[in-house]
Structures are given as C-alpha cells and as structure tokens.
Amino acid sequence: MISVIVVGVLFLAVFPTRTYVGQRSKLAATEQRVAILSEQNERLAARVRRLNTDEEIERLAREQYSLVRPGEEAYAILPAPRKPAPATSAPSKPKDDDGFWGDLWDDVTFWS
C-alpha cells in the first residue's frame, strides 16, 4: 500500500514539478532569444530605411563600385612600389612538388 502511495506522489508531484522547472528554463532561454532577434530586426529595418534613400545608394555606389556621376572623373591612388629586399643569403632550392603521396613519404622517412 505504501509503495502505491509513493508512486502516486511521484506521478502527482515530482514529475510535474520537474517538467514545470524544465519548461521555465526553456521559456527564459526563448525569451532571451526573442529579445536578441527583435533587436536584430530593428537594426535591419533601420538599414532597409537607409538603403531606400538616394544618398545611401549614391554613397554605396561610389564607395563599393567606384561609380561616378556623368561629367565627373574617377581617380585611383595606388600605393608606392615596394623596394626590393636586399639579398643576404643564397636563394633557396625550390622544393619539388611530389604531390600527396610524396609528401606523405617524406613525412614517414624524415629521419633518413
């Protein structure tokens, strides 16, 4: 009789309580995720509003695609050429490209 009462208490109190606590933790995690996604949606909506303006379209066209208005000239400023490094040692011998199996064999026989 006592074992039936203990099993009844488990089914009526412990298991539902465990389920309730698990659902509460999942709910908190889901609410945090919703808050993060809402913030990202607001930022994306602001970006969409900005991208729908002529000024932003022109800025992106000039910056990313180097486009200019009719009658304007575009100039590209190139970096100065690098000075060659002084040759202090003899040029190294180029390594033969043996492919995968040659590299594997070199790794296996590195001590010889």
MDAnalysis code that builds the backbone (N, CA, C; Angstrom):
import MDAnalysis as mda
import numpy as np

u = mda.Universe.empty(336, n_residues=112, atom_resindex=np.repeat(np.arange(112), 3), trajectory=True)
u.add_TopologyAttr("name", ["N", "CA", "C"] * 112)
u.add_TopologyAttr("resid", np.arange(1, 113))
u.add_TopologyAttr("resname", ["MET", "ILE", "SER", "VAL", "ILE", "VAL", "VAL", "GLY", "VAL", "LEU", "PHE", "LEU", "ALA", "VAL", "PHE", "PRO", "THR", "ARG", "THR", "TYR", "VAL", "GLY", "GLN", "ARG", "SER", "LYS", "LEU", "ALA", "ALA", "THR", "GLU", "GLN", "ARG", "VAL", "ALA", "ILE", "LEU", "SER", "GLU", "GLN", "ASN", "GLU", "ARG", "LEU", "ALA", "ALA", "ARG", "VAL", "ARG", "ARG", "LEU", "ASN", "THR", "ASP", "GLU", "GLU", "ILE", "GLU", "ARG", "LEU", "ALA", "ARG", "GLU", "GLN", "TYR", "SER", "LEU", "VAL", "ARG", "PRO", "GLY", "GLU", "GLU", "ALA", "TYR", "ALA", "ILE", "LEU", "PRO", "ALA", "PRO", "ARG", "LYS", "PRO", "ALA", "PRO", "ALA", "THR", "SER", "ALA", "PRO", "SER", "LYS", "PRO", "LYS", "ASP", "ASP", "ASP", "GLY", "PHE", "TRP", "GLY", "ASP", "LEU", "TRP", "ASP", "ASP", "VAL", "THR", "PHE", "TRP", "SER"])
u.atoms.positions = np.array([
    [0.823, -1.194, 0.000],
    [0.000, 0.000, 0.000],
    [0.874, 1.268, 0.000],
    [1.941, 1.227, 0.782],
    [2.828, 2.394, 0.861],
    [3.514, 2.631, -0.478],
    [3.899, 1.574, -1.166],
    [4.542, 1.744, -2.463],
    [3.582, 2.360, -3.476],
    [2.316, 2.045, -3.393],
    [1.328, 2.652, -4.287],
    [1.210, 4.138, -3.978],
    [1.242, 4.499, -2.718],
    [1.157, 5.913, -2.334],
    [2.400, 6.657, -2.808],
    [3.589, 6.055, -2.650],
    [4.838, 6.700, -3.101],
    [4.802, 6.901, -4.613],
    [4.389, 5.906, -5.358],
    [4.290, 6.043, -6.815],
    [3.266, 7.107, -7.177],
    [2.170, 7.167, -6.459],
    [1.152, 8.194, -6.705],
    [1.694, 9.581, -6.449],
    [2.470, 9.749, -5.379],
    [3.081, 11.059, -5.082],
    [4.069, 11.429, -6.176],
    [4.849, 10.450, -6.655],
    [5.791, 10.732, -7.742],
    [5.057, 11.228, -8.986],
    [3.984, 10.558, -9.356],
    [3.249, 10.955, -10.552],
    [2.512, 12.275, -10.373],
    [2.064, 12.583, -9.163],
    [1.273, 13.794, -8.947],
    [2.109, 15.007, -8.542],
    [3.311, 14.809, -7.995],
    [4.082, 15.955, -7.502],
    [5.449, 16.084, -8.166],
    [6.244, 15.054, -8.139],
    [7.639, 15.165, -8.572],
    [7.753, 15.330, -10.084],
    [7.148, 14.452, -10.848],
    [7.282, 14.533, -12.297],
    [6.711, 15.833, -12.883],
    [5.519, 16.263, -12.474],
    [5.030, 17.545, -12.998],
    [5.906, 18.723, -12.575],
    [6.453, 18.677, -11.376],
    [7.322, 19.767, -10.915],
    [8.588, 19.809, -11.755],
    [9.153, 18.659, -12.033],
    [10.353, 18.606, -12.868],
    [10.061, 19.147, -14.266],
    [8.943, 18.776, -14.809],
    [8.546, 19.262, -16.126],
    [8.345, 20.776, -16.105],
    [7.726, 21.282, -15.058],
    [7.477, 22.715, -14.912],
    [8.788, 23.491, -14.859],
    [9.748, 23.009, -14.074],
    [11.046, 23.686, -13.954],
    [11.775, 23.663, -15.294],
    [11.719, 22.544, -16.001],
    [12.345, 22.472, -17.320],
    [11.725, 23.435, -18.314],
    [10.405, 23.549, -18.281],
    [9.723, 24.473, -19.180],
    [10.053, 25.915, -18.845],
    [10.214, 26.222, -17.565],
    [10.561, 27.595, -17.171],
    [11.941, 27.979, -17.700],
    [12.898, 27.052, -17.619],
    [14.240, 27.363, -18.126],
    [14.223, 27.525, -19.646],
    [13.455, 26.678, -20.335],
    [13.340, 26.827, -21.792],
    [12.647, 28.138, -22.153],
    [11.659, 28.522, -21.358],
    [10.953, 29.773, -21.600],
    [11.889, 30.962, -21.454],
    [12.734, 30.946, -20.425],
    [13.683, 32.050, -20.219],
    [14.665, 32.135, -21.384],
    [15.158, 30.989, -21.842],
    [16.096, 30.990, -22.970],
    [15.407, 31.481, -24.246],
    [14.169, 31.081, -24.442],
    [13.427, 31.508, -25.627],
    [13.136, 33.000, -25.587],
    [12.799, 33.522, -24.417],
    [12.556, 34.961, -24.297],
    [13.822, 35.757, -24.588],
    [14.962, 35.263, -24.133],
    [16.228, 35.939, -24.422],
    [16.512, 35.916, -25.924],
    [16.248, 34.789, -26.561],
    [16.467, 34.688, -27.998],
    [15.534, 35.626, -28.763],
    [14.286, 35.723, -28.320],
    [13.329, 36.631, -28.963],
    [13.800, 38.074, -28.829],
    [14.337, 38.434, -27.668],
    [14.835, 39.797, -27.468],
    [15.995, 40.094, -28.414],
    [16.905, 39.141, -28.556],
    [18.052, 39.334, -29.462],
    [17.577, 39.454, -30.908],
    [16.650, 38.589, -31.307],
    [16.146, 38.636, -32.679],
    [15.358, 39.917, -32.948],
    [14.634, 40.405, -31.948],
    [13.904, 41.669, -32.114],
    [14.874, 42.817, -32.322],
    [15.965, 42.820, -31.567],
    [16.971, 43.872, -31.724],
    [17.598, 43.808, -33.115],
    [17.917, 42.597, -33.578],
    [18.478, 42.452, -34.917],
    [17.478, 42.894, -35.983],
    [16.212, 42.587, -35.798],
    [15.187, 43.022, -36.755],
    [15.091, 44.535, -36.812],
    [15.190, 45.194, -35.653],
    [15.142, 46.656, -35.637],
    [16.328, 47.249, -36.381],
    [17.530, 46.671, -36.152],
    [18.709, 47.173, -36.865],
    [18.575, 46.953, -38.369],
    [18.057, 45.792, -38.771],
    [17.889, 45.523, -40.199],
    [16.822, 46.421, -40.821],
    [15.764, 46.695, -40.080],
    [14.726, 47.596, -40.595],
    [15.289, 49.008, -40.770],
    [16.124, 49.449, -39.830],
    [16.759, 50.766, -39.963],
    [17.675, 50.789, -41.180],
    [18.380, 49.689, -41.406],
    [19.262, 49.632, -42.573],
    [18.453, 49.663, -43.866],
    [17.329, 48.976, -43.890],
    [16.465, 48.994, -45.078],
    [15.978, 50.408, -45.343],
    [15.568, 51.116, -44.276],
    [15.111, 52.507, -44.459],
    [16.249, 53.376, -45.010],
    [17.486, 53.151, -44.506],
    [18.633, 53.914, -45.004],
    [18.921, 53.569, -46.459],
    [18.826, 52.284, -46.828],
    [19.139, 51.870, -48.190],
    [18.099, 52.349, -49.193],
    [16.954, 52.766, -48.736],
    [15.933, 53.280, -49.632],
    [16.087, 54.768, -49.913],
    [17.150, 55.381, -49.392],
    [17.379, 56.804, -49.663],
    [18.388, 56.941, -50.798],
    [18.232, 58.022, -51.576],
    [19.149, 58.269, -52.690],
    [20.571, 58.515, -52.206],
    [20.724, 59.172, -51.063],
    [22.064, 59.477, -50.545],
    [22.829, 58.198, -50.222],
    [22.162, 57.250, -49.607],
    [22.835, 55.987, -49.245],
    [23.163, 55.173, -50.486],
    [22.270, 55.172, -51.456],
    [22.533, 54.452, -52.701],
    [23.739, 55.064, -53.404],
    [23.812, 56.388, -53.442],
    [24.950, 57.044, -54.075],
    [26.238, 56.764, -53.316],
    [26.186, 56.801, -51.989],
    [27.378, 56.551, -51.180],
    [27.912, 55.142, -51.447],
    [27.015, 54.161, -51.470],
    [27.441, 52.784, -51.721],
    [27.975, 52.612, -53.144],
    [27.332, 53.259, -54.104],
    [27.784, 53.155, -55.494],
    [29.182, 53.740, -55.649],
    [29.439, 54.846, -54.990],
    [30.763, 55.466, -55.073],
    [31.804, 54.650, -54.305],
    [31.448, 54.206, -53.117],
    [32.401, 53.525, -52.243],
    [32.716, 52.111, -52.711],
    [31.708, 51.337, -53.021],
    [31.930, 49.924, -53.316],
    [32.148, 49.631, -54.793],
    [31.583, 50.442, -55.657],
    [31.652, 50.150, -57.082],
    [32.413, 51.202, -57.878],
    [32.945, 52.213, -57.215],
    [33.725, 53.281, -57.850],
    [32.971, 53.946, -58.992],
    [31.676, 54.100, -58.826],
    [30.866, 54.768, -59.848],
    [30.932, 56.280, -59.636],
    [30.778, 57.012, -60.704],
    [30.780, 58.476, -60.653],
    [29.585, 58.989, -61.435],
    [29.231, 60.226, -61.155],
    [28.145, 60.855, -61.898],
    [28.651, 61.267, -63.284],
    [27.752, 61.439, -64.242],
    [28.179, 61.894, -65.569],
    [28.900, 63.238, -65.447],
    [30.049, 63.330, -66.105],
    [30.840, 64.557, -66.074],
    [31.926, 64.535, -65.010],
    [31.870, 63.623, -64.057],
    [32.911, 63.516, -63.033],
    [33.994, 62.553, -63.520],
    [35.182, 62.699, -62.960],
    [36.280, 61.798, -63.284],
    [36.676, 61.042, -62.029],
    [36.954, 59.768, -62.188],
    [37.376, 58.937, -61.061],
    [38.886, 58.743, -61.120],
    [39.536, 58.864, -59.982],
    [40.971, 58.666, -59.879],
    [41.237, 57.571, -58.852],
    [42.227, 56.760, -59.141],
    [42.645, 55.721, -58.199],
    [44.077, 56.015, -57.787],
    [44.298, 56.130, -56.499],
    [45.636, 56.391, -55.983],
    [46.238, 55.048, -55.579],
    [47.327, 54.703, -56.246],
    [47.969, 53.420, -55.999],
    [49.082, 53.585, -54.970],
    [49.373, 52.545, -54.205],
    [50.468, 52.644, -53.245],
    [51.812, 52.700, -53.959],
    [52.790, 53.259, -53.274],
    [54.129, 53.355, -53.856],
    [54.702, 51.947, -54.016],
    [55.519, 51.742, -55.045],
    [56.101, 50.408, -55.221],
    [57.052, 50.089, -54.064],
    [57.105, 48.840, -53.698],
    [57.983, 48.416, -52.613],
    [59.414, 48.324, -53.107],
    [60.343, 48.620, -52.186],
    [61.748, 48.466, -52.514],
    [62.095, 46.988, -52.378],
    [62.901, 46.470, -53.300],
    [63.260, 45.058, -53.180],
    [64.114, 44.824, -51.941],
    [63.905, 43.709, -51.294],
    [64.670, 43.372, -50.093],
    [66.084, 42.999, -50.493],
    [67.060, 43.421, -49.694],
    [68.442, 43.082, -50.039],
    [68.654, 41.573, -49.933],
    [69.396, 41.038, -50.881],
    [69.659, 39.601, -50.907],
    [70.816, 39.314, -49.964],
    [70.521, 38.763, -48.779],
    [71.568, 38.497, -47.801],
    [72.002, 37.040, -47.813],
    [71.187, 36.184, -48.364],
    [71.550, 34.770, -48.396],
    [71.343, 34.238, -49.809],
    [71.897, 33.067, -50.031],
    [71.759, 32.441, -51.335],
    [70.312, 32.019, -51.536],
    [69.827, 32.076, -52.741],
    [68.442, 31.659, -52.978],
    [68.273, 30.195, -52.605],
    [67.139, 29.915, -51.989],
    [66.868, 28.549, -51.569],
    [66.430, 27.707, -52.767],
    [66.712, 26.435, -52.663],
    [66.362, 25.497, -53.727],
    [64.857, 25.256, -53.688],
    [64.172, 25.412, -54.810],
    [62.727, 25.172, -54.784],
    [62.427, 23.707, -54.482],
    [61.412, 23.486, -53.693],
    [61.022, 22.126, -53.316],
    [60.248, 21.496, -54.463],
    [60.590, 20.260, -54.741],
    [59.856, 19.533, -55.778],
    [58.464, 19.230, -55.276],
    [57.499, 19.377, -56.139],
    [56.122, 19.081, -55.762],
    [55.826, 17.635, -56.122],
    [55.888, 16.755, -55.100],
    [55.668, 15.333, -55.328],
    [54.220, 14.936, -55.144],
    [53.387, 15.863, -54.768],
    [52.001, 15.538, -54.537],
    [51.789, 14.973, -53.145],
    [50.597, 14.480, -52.916],
    [50.219, 13.986, -51.593],
    [51.079, 12.813, -51.152],
    [51.245, 11.813, -52.052],
    [51.970, 10.604, -51.657],
    [53.441, 10.902, -51.424],
    [54.010, 11.790, -52.218],
    [55.412, 12.160, -51.996],
    [55.593, 12.878, -50.674],
    [54.666, 13.791, -50.351],
    [54.733, 14.476, -49.064],
    [54.565, 13.498, -47.912],
    [53.666, 12.540, -48.066],
    [53.457, 11.539, -47.021],
    [54.716, 10.705, -46.837],
    [55.347, 10.289, -47.947],
    [56.575, 9.506, -47.839],
    [57.677, 10.317, -47.172],
    [57.778, 11.609, -47.493],
    [58.767, 12.468, -46.840],
    [58.508, 12.562, -45.350],
    [57.233, 12.638, -44.951],
    [56.909, 12.705, -43.535],
    [57.258, 11.408, -42.820],
    [57.040, 10.274, -43.476],
    [57.314, 8.979, -42.857],
    [58.823, 8.736, -42.741],
    [59.578, 9.174, -43.735],
    [61.024, 8.903, -43.745],
    [61.822, 10.144, -43.407],
    [61.347, 10.971, -42.513],
    [62.041, 12.218, -42.199],
    [63.388, 11.992, -41.516],
    [63.603, 10.841, -40.894],
    [64.849, 10.593, -40.188],
    [65.972, 10.112, -41.091],
    [65.663, 9.747, -42.314],
    [66.713, 9.232, -43.181],
    [67.317, 10.302, -44.038],
])
